[in-house]
Amino acid sequence: MDAEYEEQYRAFLRRLRQARQDAGLTQQEVASRLGKPQSFVSKCESGERRVDVIELTRFASIYGKPLQFFLSSE
């Protein structure tokens, strides 16, 4: 992958983590709402697991953020 793509994905991961923190939720609380283990949220936030568009929609709903928040450039 090229460096620009990697930086954009790292920025996305920062926004994903920030949205959870802004919502005042722990990874465990988010995982419970998703019906997933805490490790799922951790792996999504760290980039170990890629987030698909359906999952992103669910994160956005839980965090009360529009999808554009996650997709905009910093």
C-alpha positions as CSV (number, residue, x, y, z in Angstrom):
1,M,0.0,0.0,0.0
2,D,1.2,3.5,-0.6
3,A,2.1,5.9,2.1
4,E,-0.8,8.3,1.5
5,Y,-3.3,5.5,1.9
6,E,-1.7,4.3,5.1
7,E,-1.7,7.8,6.6
8,Q,-5.4,8.2,5.7
9,Y,-6.2,4.9,7.3
10,R,-4.3,5.9,10.5
11,A,-6.2,9.1,10.6
12,F,-9.5,7.1,10.3
13,L,-8.4,4.9,13.2
14,R,-7.7,8.0,15.3
15,R,-11.2,9.4,14.5
16,L,-12.7,6.0,15.4
17,R,-11.1,5.9,18.8
18,Q,-11.8,9.6,19.4
19,A,-15.5,9.1,18.6
20,R,-15.7,6.4,21.2
21,Q,-13.9,8.6,23.8
22,D,-16.1,11.6,22.9
23,A,-19.2,9.4,23.6
24,G,-17.7,8.5,27.0
25,L,-17.8,4.8,26.3
26,T,-15.3,2.0,27.0
27,Q,-14.4,-0.6,24.4
28,Q,-16.3,-3.1,26.5
29,E,-19.4,-1.0,26.5
30,V,-19.2,-0.6,22.7
31,A,-18.6,-4.3,22.3
32,S,-21.7,-5.2,24.4
33,R,-23.8,-2.9,22.2
34,L,-22.4,-4.6,19.1
35,G,-22.8,-8.1,20.5
36,K,-19.1,-8.7,20.0
37,P,-16.1,-9.3,22.3
38,Q,-14.1,-6.3,23.6
39,S,-11.2,-7.6,21.4
40,F,-13.2,-6.9,18.3
41,V,-13.4,-3.1,19.2
42,S,-9.7,-3.1,20.2
43,K,-8.7,-4.7,16.9
44,C,-10.8,-2.3,14.9
45,E,-9.3,0.7,16.6
46,S,-5.7,-0.6,16.3
47,G,-6.1,-1.4,12.6
48,E,-5.4,-5.1,13.2
49,R,-8.9,-5.7,11.8
50,R,-10.3,-3.6,8.9
51,V,-13.7,-2.0,9.4
52,D,-16.3,-2.5,6.7
53,V,-19.0,0.0,5.8
54,I,-21.7,-1.8,7.7
55,E,-19.6,-1.9,10.9
56,L,-18.7,1.7,10.5
57,T,-22.4,2.6,10.2
58,R,-23.0,0.8,13.5
59,F,-20.1,2.5,15.2
60,A,-21.4,5.9,14.0
61,S,-24.8,5.2,15.4
62,I,-23.5,4.1,18.8
63,Y,-21.2,7.2,18.9
64,G,-23.8,9.6,17.7
65,K,-21.6,10.8,14.8
66,P,-22.3,11.2,11.1
67,L,-20.4,8.9,8.8
68,Q,-18.7,12.0,7.3
69,F,-16.9,12.4,10.7
70,F,-14.9,9.2,10.1
71,L,-14.3,9.9,6.4
72,S,-13.2,13.5,6.4
73,S,-9.5,14.4,6.2
74,E,-7.7,15.9,9.1
